[in-house]
Amino acid sequence: MAKIVEGLLYSDSHEWVKVDGDVAIIGVTDYAQAEMGDITYVDLPEVDDEVSAGEDFGALESVKASSELYSPVSGTVIAVNEALEDAPELVNEDAFANWIIKVQMSDTAELESLMDAAAYAGITE
């Protein structure tokens, strides 16, 4: 069974969000990485890119598939996890320790549409 971390928020496209003030730290869930298999490439946005809730900001590629990454929130990308460029397998090793982007949120009310851990567990069983 996939690991789900309490205290994070989740999107139905299998991204997680850790809220730190008005910054959203975003990654993919353990369920998502397990479904994809061995991740071979992470397509990252650039710092200062604008992202919109529900729209794609990059992609994960594995030996089995390519999957778009969707931003759970709108705002400006303030950091990307450059370690993933050289070591995309870090997402497989620990999906929750290896965030993908950090976004300065433009509308924190968007967080209200995300799921808590219990609700997310309900869609992954």
PyMOL commands that set and color helices and strands:
alter all, ss='L'
color gray80, all
select helices_A, chain A and resi 30-36+83-86+90-93+108-113+117-124
alter helices_A, ss='H'
color red, helices_A
select strands_A, chain A and resi 9-10+15-20+23-28+39-43+50-51+56-62+66-70+75-80+101-105
alter strands_A, ss='S'
color yellow, strands_A
deselect
rebuild
show_as cartoon
